[in-house]
């Protein structure tokens, strides 16, 4: 069943009843908002009365579009769409002040009626408002993902990356597919103890489907029901209410994604075959008879939040990347960018290989303990984070009206921190230079801000960093990455082009990946044979 949809909440033509309802709601909400405001809003693009600035919202490259507003409007800007408020922060000081120092206020999520109430994503960490349930879910994730606990799972990360090496050895031209499957395998194994065999696995198809639906459900300005939540009570048969029928299909997919993997863990635990994983840890000290319905619901959504949070952006819902690339996440994107940058910068690749070679032997694939001892590899990771932050925009929402620099930031606004702009605040920002993080006076580590800020910082940052360090060390140990050759025998240097909206990754590119020598190739095959 296809879930591609161009439907809006209420179609603009052919539905006179809907148009009248929407018109009345727009006028009423606009009057309420105008009467409530005591302070001026931040500057922003031209606004149409009662409508706002829907035509000022780009369809892609949000971060670059919003960054241009800095010179025009200053560090903070505002636009509205049918009564909803959007605030863009383009200045590091403003971002730190609101998201860090005022984190008690900017700790929630904007209400998304379509994605939350109608589709059922309201209990996911991505959409949960700040409160007791959010804090308890966050506590459970932190216990499992803290470094001391996560080190117990290094072996599963190593196994997933060994699988990546084997796939790259057998069909290097499909490196993007191999990166995706290997990273996804590690995440599913970590959360549910499930071994993914191929891309048709239920865990993969459910995540991809939900990711695409989340993109559509959370698209800013798409659904009138987000601006006028009362529309959620319109029955599906009502003229113009096709959004209700779309939401019902999406809600069923959300239910399957949340419940089916969780139930599989319970079944395998009862059979004594469940592998160590996050969900098993949650259930390990409980039995079905002792679990309350509330606890069961919390555990089920905590597991789903961890899985989807590592499979799509952890701080905000992503948009459009699924439409163009088939799904990505904040682990996959840096690995693909790493391959691209090693292809474009052979001198950096050689220096990194020298560091790996000095610590390991020809026939021993680097382990996690090795990867954590490679300072230049760490610098490469930091520069990848800075050069193209996987999630260039972070979204929070204030739980009350706030004033910043004399401007009103309304309660419930979607406040977007332009992390991309922060990543440009470095010397020669468009040059890929890992050395900027080396020496006695390194520049600011982008890890301090790309994983989220304040009370909604990502709990999975340690898993991301260790997985990336291991992947980089093993790829550099095993392979040379060079430019592809065209039909005329000419080398073709890949361009740095990104796809995606809220999550960035390199556009598809070609390169040549070859084993560095026969000894390393044999070691990869031997590890693969041992695993079987």
For each residue, the residues with C-beta under 8 A, 3 or more apart:
1: 249
2:
3: 209 212 213 216 246 249 250 253
4:
5: 216 246
6:
7: 11 242 243 246
8: 11 12 222 223 224 243
9: 114 222 223 224 225 226 231 243
10: 15 18 19 21 22 224 231 240 241 243
11: 7 8 14 15 18 240 242
12: 8 19
13:
14: 11
15: 10 11 18 19 239 240
16: 19 20
17: 20 21 238 239 240
18: 10 11 15 21 22 238 239 240 241
19: 10 12 15 16 22 23
20: 16 17 23 24
21: 10 17 18 24 25 231
22: 10 18 19 25 26 224 228
23: 19 20 26 27
24: 20 21 27 28
25: 21 22 28 29 227 228 230 231
26: 22 23 29 30 50 51 82 83 228
27: 23 24 30 31 50
28: 24 25 31 32
29: 25 26 32 33 83 227 228
30: 26 27 33 34 49 50 83
31: 27 28 34 35
32: 28 29 35 36
33: 29 30 36 37 83 410
34: 30 31 37
35: 31 32
36: 32 33
37: 33 34 40 41 408 410
38: 408
39: 403 406 407 408
40: 37 406 407 408
41: 37 44 78 85 407 408 410
42: 73 74 76 77 78 87 407 409
43: 73 74 77 78
44: 41 47 53 56 69 73 77 78 79
45: 53 56 69 77 79
46: 53 56
47: 44 51 52 53 79 80
48: 51 52 53
49: 30
50: 26 27 30
51: 26 47 48 54 81 82
52: 47 48 79 80 81 82 83 84
53: 44 45 46 47 48 56 57 79 80 81
54: 51 57 81 82 221
55:
56: 44 45 46 53 79
57: 53 54 79 81 220 221
58: 61 62 65
59: 320 501
60: 320 500 501
61: 58 64 65 498 501
62: 58 65 66 392 393 416 501 502
63: 66 67 392 393 418 419 420 421
64: 61 67 68 420
65: 58 61 62 68 69
66: 62 63 69 77 88 90 393 416 418 421
67: 63 64 70 90 418 420 421 424
68: 64 65 71 72
69: 44 45 65 66 72 73 77 88 90
70: 67 73 74 75 90 91 421
71: 68
72: 68 69 77
73: 42 43 44 69 70 76 77
74: 42 43 70 77 90 91
75: 70 89 90 91 93 94 405
76: 42 73 87 88 89 90 91 94 404 405 407
77: 42 43 44 45 66 69 72 73 74 87 88 90
78: 41 42 43 44 85 86 87 88 407
79: 44 45 47 52 53 56 57 86 88
80: 47 52 53 83 84 85 86
81: 51 52 53 54 57 84 86 220 221 227
82: 26 51 52 54 221 224 227 228
83: 26 29 30 33 52 80 227 228
84: 52 80 81 110 220 221 226 227 414
85: 41 78 80 409 410 412 413 414
86: 78 79 80 81 220 413 414 416
87: 42 76 77 78 409 413 414 415 416
88: 66 69 76 77 78 79 416 418
89: 75 76 94 95 98 99 415 416 417 418
90: 66 67 69 70 74 75 76 77 94 418 421
91: 70 74 75 76 94 95 421
92: 95 96 421 422 425
93: 75 96 97
94: 75 76 89 90 91 97 98 404 405
95: 89 91 92 98 99 100 417 418 419 422 449 453
96: 92 93 99 100 101 453
97: 93 94 100 101 102 404
98: 89 94 95 101 102 105 106 396 402 404 409 415 417
99: 89 95 96 102 103 106 394 396 417 453 454
100: 95 96 97 103 453 454
101: 96 97 98
102: 97 98 99 105 106 402
103: 99 100 106 107 453 454 455
104: 107 455
105: 98 102 398 399 400 402
106: 98 99 102 103 396 397 398 402 415 454
107: 103 104 130 396 399 454 455 456
108: 129 130 396 397 398 399
109: 112 126 127 128 129 130 395 396 397 456
110: 84 395 397 412 413 414
111: 116 129 226 229 397 412
112: 109 115 116 121 127 217 218 226
113: 116 117 118 223 225 226 229 231 232
114: 9 117 118 119 217 218 222 223 225 226 243 247
115: 112 118 119 121 122 127 214 217 218 317
116: 111 112 113 119 120 121 122 127
117: 113 114 122 229 232
118: 113 114 115 217 225 232 243 244 247 250 251
119: 114 115 116 213 214 217 247 250 251 254
120: 116 123 250 251 254 255 258
121: 112 115 116 124 126 127 214 217 218 254
122: 115 116 117 127 128
123: 120 127 128 133 297 301
124: 121 127 128 301 304 305 308 309
125: 128 134 137 138 141 302 305 306 309
126: 109 121 214 305 308 309 312 313 314 316 317
127: 109 112 115 116 121 122 123 124 317
128: 109 122 123 124 125 131 133 134 137
129: 108 109 111 134 397 399
130: 107 108 109 134 135 399 455 456
131: 128 134 135
132: 135 136
133: 123 128 136 137 298
134: 125 128 129 130 131 137 138
135: 130 131 132 138 139
136: 132 133 139 140 298
137: 125 128 133 134 140 141 298 301 302 305
138: 125 134 135 141 142 459
139: 135 136 142 143
140: 136 137 143 144 282 298 299 302
141: 125 137 138 144 145 302 305 306 459 460
142: 138 139 145 146 459
143: 139 140 146 149
144: 140 141 149 150 278 281 306
145: 141 142 149 150 306 459 460 462 463
146: 142 143 149 150 462
147: 150 151 462
148: 151
149: 143 144 145 146 152
150: 144 145 146 147 153 154 462 463 466
151: 147 148 154
152: 149 276
153: 150 156 157 190 276
154: 150 151 157 158 367 368 369 466
155: 158 159
156: 153 159 160 186 189 190
157: 153 154 160 161 186 368 466 467 470
158: 154 155 161 162 367 368 470
159: 155 156 162 163 186 189 531
160: 156 157 163 164 182 183 185 186 189 467
161: 157 158 164 165 182 186 467 470 471 474
162: 158 159 165 166 365 474 524 527 528 531
163: 159 160 166 167 182 185 528 531
164: 160 161 167 168 178 179 182 471 474 475
165: 161 162 168 169 365 474 475 478 524 527
166: 162 163 169 170 524 525 527 528
167: 163 164 170 171 174 178 181 182
168: 164 165 171 172 175 178 475 478 479 513
169: 165 166 172 478 515 521 524 525
170: 166 167
171: 167 168 174 178
172: 168 169 175 479 512 513 514
173: 510
174: 167 171 177 178
175: 168 172 178 179 339 511 513
176: 179 180 336 508
177: 174 180 181 199
178: 164 167 168 171 174 175 181 182
179: 164 175 176 182 183 332 335 336 339
180: 176 177 183 184 326 327 328 332
181: 167 177 178 184 185 196 198 199
182: 160 161 163 164 167 178 179 185 186
183: 160 179 180 186 187 329 331 332 335 467
184: 180 181 187 188 196 203 204 207 311
185: 160 163 181 182 188 189 195 196
186: 156 157 159 160 161 182 183 189 190 467
187: 183 184 190 191 307 310 311 329 331
188: 184 185 191 192 194 196 201 203 204 307
189: 156 159 160 185 186 192 193 194 195 196 275 277
190: 153 156 186 187 277 278 306 310 463
191: 187 188 261 277 278 279 303 306 307 310
192: 188 189 203 261 262 264 265 277 278 279 303 307
193: 189 265 268 274 275 276 277 279 280
194: 188 189 201 203 261 264 275 277
195: 185 189 275
196: 181 184 185 188 189 201 203 204
197: 201
198: 181 201
199: 177 181 204
200: 204 205
201: 188 194 196 197 198 204 205
202: 205 206 260 261
203: 184 188 192 194 196 206 207 261 307
204: 184 188 196 199 200 201 207 208
205: 200 201 202 208 209
206: 202 203 209 210 253 256 257 260 261
207: 184 203 204 210 211 257 307 308 311 327
208: 204 205 211 212 322 326 327
209: 3 205 206 212 213 253 257
210: 206 207 213 214 253 254 257 308
211: 207 208 214 215 308 311 312 318 322 327
212: 3 208 209 215 216 322 323 327
213: 3 119 209 210 216 217 250 253 254
214: 115 119 121 126 210 211 217 218 308 312 317 318
215: 211 212 218 219 317 318 319 320 321 322 323
216: 3 5 212 213 219 222 250
217: 112 114 115 118 119 121 213 214 223 247 250 317
218: 112 114 115 121 214 215 317 319
219: 215 216 222 223 319
220: 57 81 84 86 414
221: 54 57 81 82 84
222: 8 9 114 216 219 226
223: 8 9 113 114 217 219 226 227 243
224: 8 9 10 22 82 227 228 231 243
225: 9 113 114 118 228 229 231 232 243
226: 9 84 111 112 113 114 222 223 229
227: 25 29 81 82 83 84 223 224
228: 22 25 26 29 82 83 224 225 231
229: 111 113 117 225 226 232
230: 25 233
231: 9 10 21 25 113 224 225 228 234
232: 113 117 118 225 229
233: 230
234: 231 238 240 241 244
235: 238 241 244
236: 241 244 245 248
237: 241
238: 17 18 234 235 241 244
239: 15 17 18
240: 10 11 15 17 18 234
241: 10 18 234 235 236 237 238 244 245
242: 7 11 245 246
243: 7 8 9 10 114 118 223 224 225 246 247
244: 118 234 235 236 238 241 247 248
245: 236 241 242 248 249
246: 3 5 7 242 243 249 250
247: 114 118 119 217 243 244 250 251
248: 236 244 245 251 252
249: 1 3 245 246 252 253
250: 3 118 119 120 213 216 217 246 247 253 254
251: 118 119 120 247 248 254 255
252: 248 249 255 256
253: 3 206 209 210 213 249 250 256 257
254: 119 120 121 210 213 250 251 257 258
255: 120 251 252 258 259
256: 206 252 253 259 260
257: 206 207 209 210 253 254 260 261 304 308
258: 120 254 255 262 300 301 304
259: 255 256 262 263 300
260: 202 206 256 257 263 264
261: 191 192 194 202 203 206 257 264 265 279 303 304 307
262: 192 258 259 265 266 279 299 300 303 304
263: 259 260 266 267
264: 192 194 260 261 267 268
265: 192 193 261 262 268 269 274 277 279 280 283 303
266: 262 263 269 270 283 288
267: 263 264 270 271
268: 193 264 265 271 273 274 275
269: 265 266 272 274 280 283
270: 266 267
271: 267 268 274
272: 269
273: 268
274: 193 265 268 269 271 277 280
275: 189 193 194 195 268 280
276: 152 153 193 280 281
277: 189 190 191 192 193 194 265 274 280 281
278: 144 190 191 192 281 282 303 306
279: 191 192 193 261 262 265 282 283 299 303
280: 193 265 269 274 275 276 277 283 284
281: 144 276 277 278 284
282: 140 278 279 286 299 302 303
283: 265 266 269 279 280 286 291 299
284: 280 281
285:
286: 282 283 290 291 295
287: 290 291
288: 266 291
289:
290: 286 287
291: 283 286 287 288 295 296 299
292: 295 296
293: 296 297
294: 297 298
295: 286 291 292 298 299
296: 291 292 293 299 300
297: 123 293 294 300 301
298: 133 136 137 140 294 295 301 302
299: 140 262 279 282 283 291 295 296 302 303
300: 258 259 262 296 297 303 304
301: 123 124 137 258 297 298 304 305
302: 125 137 140 141 282 298 299 305 306
303: 191 192 261 262 265 278 279 282 299 300 306 307
304: 124 257 258 261 262 300 301 307 308
305: 124 125 126 137 141 301 302 308 309
306: 125 141 144 145 190 191 278 302 303 309 310 460
307: 187 188 191 192 203 207 261 303 304 310 311
308: 124 126 207 210 211 214 257 304 305 311 312
309: 124 125 126 305 306 312 314 458 460
310: 187 190 191 306 307 314 329 330 331 460 463 464
311: 184 187 207 211 307 308 327 329
312: 126 211 214 308 309 317 318 327 328 329 503
313: 126 316 317 318 329 330 390 391 502 503
314: 126 309 310 330 391 451 452 458 460
315: 391 394 395 451 452 456 458
316: 126 313 391 393 394 395 502
317: 115 126 127 214 215 217 218 312 313 502
318: 211 214 215 312 313 321 322 328 391 500 501 502 503
319: 215 218 219 501 502
320: 59 60 215 323 324 500 501 502
321: 215 318 324 325 327 328 499 500 501 502 503 504 505
322: 208 211 212 215 318 325 326 327 328
323: 212 215 320
324: 320 321 499 500
325: 321 322 328 499 500 505 508
326: 180 208 322
327: 180 207 208 211 212 311 312 321 322
328: 180 312 318 321 322 325 332 333 500 503 505
329: 183 187 310 311 312 313 332 333 390 503
330: 310 313 314 333 334 390 391 464 503
331: 183 187 310 334 335 464 467 468
332: 179 180 183 328 329 335 336 505
333: 328 329 330 336 337 388 390 503 504 505 506
334: 330 331 337 338 381 384 385 390 468
335: 179 183 331 332 338 339 468 471 472
336: 176 179 332 333 339 340 505 506
337: 333 334 340 341 384 387 388 505 506
338: 334 335 341 342 380 384 468 471 472 475
339: 175 179 335 336 342 343 475 481 511 513
340: 336 337 343 344 494 496 506 509 511
341: 337 338 344 345 348 380 384 387 432
342: 338 339 345 346 348 349 352 476 481
343: 339 340 346 481 482 483 493 494 509 511
344: 340 341 432 493 494 496
345: 341 342 348 349 432
346: 342 343 349 350 482
347: 350 351
348: 341 342 345 351 352 380 432 434
349: 342 345 346 352 353 476 480 481
350: 346 347 353 354
351: 347 348 354 355 376
352: 342 348 349 355 356 374 376 377 380 472 476
353: 349 350 356 357 476 477 516
354: 350 351 357 358
355: 351 352 358 359 374 375 376 377
356: 352 353 359 360 366 370 374 377 473 476 477
357: 353 354 360 477
358: 354 355
359: 355 356 366 370 373 374
360: 356 357 364 365 366 370 477
361: 364
362: 517 519 520 523
363: 519 520 522 523
364: 360 361 523
365: 162 165 360 474 477 478 523 524 527
366: 356 359 360 370 371 470 473 474 477
367: 154 158 370 371
368: 154 157 158 371 372 466 469 470
369: 154 372 373
370: 356 359 360 366 367 373 374 473
371: 366 367 368 374 377 466 469 470 472 473 474
372: 368 369 466 469
373: 359 369 370
374: 352 355 356 359 370 371 377 378 469 473
375: 355 378 379 438
376: 351 352 355 379 380 434 438
377: 352 355 356 371 374 380 381 469 472 473 476
378: 374 375 381 382 437 469
379: 375 376 382 383 434 435 436 437 438
380: 338 341 348 352 376 377 383 384 434 472
381: 334 377 378 384 385 465 468 469 472
382: 378 379 385 386 434 437 445 446 447
383: 379 380 386 387 432 433 434 436 437
384: 334 337 338 341 380 381 387 388 468
385: 334 381 382 389 390 423 446 447 450
386: 382 383 389 423 426 429 446
387: 337 341 383 384 423 432
388: 333 337 384 392 423 498 504 506
389: 385 386 392 419 420 423 446 450 504
390: 313 329 330 333 334 385 450 503 504 505
391: 313 314 315 316 318 330 394 419 450 502 503 504
392: 62 63 388 389 418 419 420 423 502 504
393: 62 63 66 316 416 417 418 419 420 502
394: 99 315 316 391 416 417 419 452 453
395: 109 110 315 316 414 415 416 417
396: 98 99 106 107 108 109 415 417 453 454 456
397: 106 108 109 110 111 129 412 413 414 415
398: 105 106 108 401 402 409 410 411 412 413 415
399: 105 107 108 129 130 411
400: 105 411
401: 398 408 409 410 411
402: 98 102 105 106 398 408 409 411
403: 39 406 407 408 409
404: 76 94 97 98 407 409
405: 75 76 94
406: 39 40 403
407: 39 40 41 42 76 78 403 404
408: 37 38 39 40 41 401 402 403
409: 42 85 87 98 398 401 402 403 404 413 415
410: 33 37 41 85 398 401 413
411: 398 399 400 401 402
412: 85 110 111 397 398
413: 85 86 87 110 397 398 409 410
414: 84 85 86 87 110 220 395 397
415: 87 89 98 106 395 396 397 398 409
416: 62 66 86 87 88 89 393 394 395
417: 89 95 98 99 393 394 395 396 422 453
418: 63 66 67 88 89 90 95 392 393 421 422
419: 63 95 389 391 392 393 394 422 423 449 450
420: 63 64 67 389 392 393 423 424
421: 63 66 67 70 90 91 92 418 424 425
422: 92 95 417 418 419 425 446 449
423: 385 386 387 388 389 392 419 420 426 429 446 450
424: 67 420 421 429
425: 92 421 422 429
426: 386 423 429 436 443 444
427: 436 443
428: 431 433
429: 386 423 424 425 426
430:
431: 428
432: 341 344 345 348 383 387
433: 383 428 436
434: 348 376 379 380 382 383 437 438
435: 379 438 439
436: 379 383 426 427 433 442 443
437: 378 379 382 383 434 442 443 445
438: 375 376 379 434 435 442
439: 435 442
440:
441:
442: 436 437 438 439 445
443: 426 427 436 437
444: 426 448
445: 382 437 442 448
446: 382 385 386 389 422 423 449 450
447: 382 385 450 451 461 465
448: 444 445
449: 95 419 422 446 453
450: 385 389 390 391 419 423 446 447
451: 314 315 447 457 458 461 464
452: 314 315 394 456 457 458
453: 95 96 99 100 103 394 396 417 449 456 457
454: 99 100 103 106 107 396 457
455: 103 104 107 130
456: 107 109 130 315 396 452 453
457: 451 452 453 454 461
458: 309 314 315 451 452 461 464
459: 138 141 142 145
460: 141 145 306 309 310 314 463 464
461: 447 451 457 458 464 465
462: 145 146 147 150 465 466
463: 145 150 190 310 460 466 467
464: 310 330 331 451 458 460 461 467 468
465: 381 447 461 462 468 469
466: 150 154 157 368 371 372 462 463 469 470
467: 157 160 161 183 186 331 463 464 470 471
468: 331 334 335 338 381 384 464 465 471 472
469: 368 371 372 374 377 378 381 465 466 472 473
470: 157 158 161 366 368 371 466 467 473 474
471: 161 164 335 338 467 468 474 475
472: 335 338 352 371 377 380 381 468 469 475 476
473: 356 366 370 371 374 377 469 470 476 477
474: 161 162 164 165 365 366 371 470 471 477 478
475: 164 165 168 338 339 471 472 478 479 481
476: 342 349 352 353 356 377 472 473 479
477: 353 356 357 360 365 366 473 474 516 520
478: 165 168 169 365 474 475 515 516 520 521 524
479: 168 172 475 476 513 514 515 516
480: 349 513 514 515 516
481: 339 342 343 349 475 511 512 513
482: 343 346 491 511 512 514
483: 343 491 492 493 494 511 512
484: 491 492 494 510 511 512
485: 489 490 491 492 512
486: 489 490 492
487:
488:
489: 485 486
490: 485 486
491: 482 483 484 485
492: 483 484 485 486 510
493: 343 344 483
494: 340 343 344 483 484 509 510 511
495: 507 509
496: 340 344 506
497: 506 507 509
498: 61 388 504 505 506 507
499: 321 324 325 504 505 506 507
500: 60 318 320 321 324 325 328 503 504 505
501: 59 60 61 62 318 319 320 321
502: 62 313 316 317 318 319 320 321 391 392 393
503: 312 313 318 321 328 329 330 333 390 391 500
504: 321 333 388 389 390 391 392 498 499 500
505: 321 325 328 332 333 336 337 390 498 499 500
506: 333 336 337 340 388 496 497 498 499 509
507: 495 497 498 499
508: 176 325
509: 340 343 494 495 497 506
510: 173 484 492 494
511: 175 339 340 343 481 482 483 484 494
512: 172 481 482 483 484 485
513: 168 172 175 339 479 480 481
514: 172 479 480 482
515: 169 478 479 480 518 520 521 524
516: 353 477 478 479 480 520
517: 362 520 521
518: 515 521 522
519: 362 363 522 523
520: 362 363 477 478 515 516 517 523 524
521: 169 478 515 517 518 524 525
522: 363 518 519 525 526
523: 362 363 364 365 519 520 526 527
524: 162 165 166 169 365 478 515 520 521 527 528
525: 166 169 521 522 528 529
526: 522 523 529 530
527: 162 165 166 365 523 524 530 531
528: 162 163 166 524 525 531 532
529: 525 526 532
530: 526 527
531: 159 162 163 527 528
532: 528 529
